[in-house]
Amino acid sequence: MLLPVGLALPAAAAEGDYAFRVKRRGDVVGTHTVRFAQRGAERIATSDLSITPRVLGVVVYRYEHRYEEATIGDNFRRVTSRLNRNGRIVEVRGEASGNAVLLDGTEGPQRLPASAAPLSWWVMPRLTGRVPLFGTTTGRALALTWQSRRLPGGGFEYACTGEVTATVTYSAAGRWVGFTARGEDGTDIAYEPA
């Protein structure tokens, strides 16, 4: 059973890139990688998600989402995102500016609280329910309810419901190790390390 959010978190997540295979009904349908680089004081995370299920070798659906997020320490600075959902392109941009996060996406320009940040699954401290999150596939604030629990061995699990239904798991050191989410067609997808 999940407990209300509020677990003590590790000081910082373990460093290093991420690579997952995306599975649906037991079949590998895509990949998700996150690579990190340092540019001056900024840490740049580049996320590439590609889901392309095939029937008899022919791609029957295409979901490609690439975004780049810059942070300084634990502070969000900016994000750019491009989603190709079966030929429909959505671009999102967000930037911390003074006492707000300025966001532009499907809802047009928005002004969010200065503490807002994108829903980036590898940033565990954002999943506490205390950080206003926005979607990098929509460019709008997300209404999510979070629950968490400590796992055997010291890891963590966070589950959200609302506009996104997902469960994400971390090692005791705070490293992202697993993910499941409800797909648009109602079928769950699951990540496994590549």
C-alpha positions in Angstrom: 0.0 0.0 0.0 1.3 3.5 -0.8 1.7 6.0 1.9 1.1 9.8 1.6 4.0 11.6 0.1 6.6 12.9 2.5 9.4 10.3 2.7 12.9 11.6 3.5 14.8 11.6 0.2 18.4 10.8 -0.5 20.6 13.9 -0.7 21.1 13.6 -4.4 20.4 11.1 -7.2 23.2 8.9 -8.4 24.9 10.4 -11.4 24.9 8.9 -14.9 22.9 8.5 -18.1 19.7 6.3 -18.3 18.7 3.8 -21.0 15.4 1.9 -20.9 13.5 -0.4 -23.2 9.8 0.4 -23.4 7.5 -2.6 -23.3 3.8 -3.0 -24.0 2.1 -6.3 -23.4 5.5 -7.9 -23.1 6.9 -6.7 -26.5 9.6 -4.1 -26.8 8.0 -1.1 -28.6 10.6 1.6 -28.0 13.4 3.1 -26.1 13.9 6.0 -23.6 17.3 7.5 -23.0 18.4 10.4 -20.8 21.9 11.8 -21.3 23.5 14.5 -19.1 26.2 17.1 -19.9 27.7 20.0 -18.1 27.7 23.4 -19.9 29.3 26.0 -17.6 27.2 26.1 -14.4 24.2 24.4 -16.1 23.5 20.7 -16.1 21.8 19.7 -19.4 19.5 16.6 -19.5 18.5 15.5 -23.0 15.6 13.0 -23.0 14.8 10.9 -26.1 11.7 8.8 -26.0 10.7 6.8 -29.1 7.7 4.4 -29.2 7.1 2.8 -32.6 5.1 -0.5 -32.3 5.2 -2.6 -35.4 2.9 -5.2 -37.0 4.6 -7.5 -39.5 7.5 -5.1 -39.5 5.4 -2.0 -40.3 5.3 0.9 -37.9 1.7 1.3 -36.9 2.1 4.2 -34.5 4.8 6.8 -33.9 5.5 8.7 -30.6 8.8 10.6 -30.5 9.4 13.0 -27.7 12.7 14.8 -27.3 13.4 17.5 -24.8 16.3 19.3 -23.3 16.2 20.6 -19.7 18.7 22.9 -18.1 19.2 23.1 -14.3 21.7 24.9 -12.0 22.0 22.8 -8.9 18.4 21.7 -8.1 16.9 24.8 -9.7 15.0 24.5 -13.0 16.2 27.1 -15.6 14.6 26.2 -19.0 13.2 23.4 -21.2 12.5 23.0 -24.9 10.4 20.1 -26.1 9.3 18.6 -29.4 6.7 15.8 -29.6 5.7 14.0 -32.8 2.6 12.0 -32.1 1.8 10.2 -35.3 2.6 13.3 -37.4 1.1 15.8 -35.0 3.9 18.1 -33.8 3.7 19.9 -30.4 6.5 22.2 -29.2 6.8 23.5 -25.7 9.2 26.0 -24.2 9.6 27.1 -20.6 12.0 29.3 -18.7 12.5 30.5 -15.2 12.4 34.3 -15.2 12.5 36.3 -12.0 9.6 35.3 -9.8 7.9 33.0 -12.4 8.2 30.3 -14.9 7.1 31.5 -18.3 5.7 28.6 -20.4 4.5 28.4 -24.0 2.7 25.3 -25.3 -0.7 24.1 -26.5 -2.5 26.5 -24.1 -0.5 29.5 -25.3 1.7 31.6 -23.0 1.3 31.0 -19.3 2.9 32.3 -16.1 3.5 29.6 -13.5 4.9 29.9 -9.9 8.7 30.4 -9.7 9.0 26.9 -8.1 7.4 25.2 -11.1 9.3 22.6 -13.1 8.8 20.0 -15.8 7.6 16.5 -14.9 11.0 14.8 -15.5 10.9 11.3 -14.1 14.6 11.2 -13.2 14.3 14.1 -10.8 12.8 12.3 -7.7 12.6 15.4 -5.4 10.0 16.9 -7.8 7.6 14.0 -7.1 6.7 15.0 -3.6 3.5 16.9 -4.5 5.1 20.1 -3.3 6.5 21.2 -6.6 4.1 22.6 -9.2 4.7 20.5 -12.3 4.0 21.1 -16.0 3.9 18.7 -18.9 6.6 18.9 -21.6 4.1 17.3 -24.1 1.4 19.9 -23.5 3.0 23.0 -22.0 0.4 23.3 -19.2 0.3 22.9 -15.5 -0.5 19.3 -14.4 -3.1 18.3 -11.7 -1.6 15.3 -10.1 -2.0 13.5 -6.8 1.1 11.7 -5.4 1.6 8.8 -3.1 4.9 7.3 -2.1 6.4 4.3 -0.2 9.8 3.0 0.8 10.7 -0.3 -0.9 12.5 -3.3 0.6 16.2 -2.6 0.3 15.8 1.1 0.8 14.5 2.2 -2.6 11.5 4.5 -3.3 8.3 4.2 -5.3 6.1 7.2 -6.3 2.7 6.9 -7.9 0.7 9.6 -9.5 -2.9 9.8 -10.6 -4.8 12.6 -12.4 -3.8 13.8 -15.8 -1.0 11.2 -15.8 -1.3 7.7 -14.2 2.2 6.3 -13.5 4.5 4.6 -11.0 8.2 5.3 -10.9 10.8 3.5 -8.8 14.2 4.6 -7.6 17.1 2.8 -5.9 18.2 3.6 -2.4 20.7 6.1 -3.8 17.9 7.9 -5.7 18.7 6.5 -9.2 15.7 6.0 -11.5 15.3 2.3 -12.1 11.8 1.6 -13.3 8.6 3.1 -14.6 5.1 2.1 -15.6 2.4 4.3 -17.1 -1.1 4.0 -18.6 -0.9 4.6 -22.4 -3.4 6.7 -24.3 -5.2 3.5 -25.4 -5.6 2.3 -21.8 -2.7 -0.2 -22.1 0.2 0.0 -19.6 3.7 0.5 -20.8 6.7 -0.6 -18.6 10.4 0.3 -18.7 13.2 -2.1 -18.1 16.9 -1.2 -18.1 18.5 -1.5 -21.5 
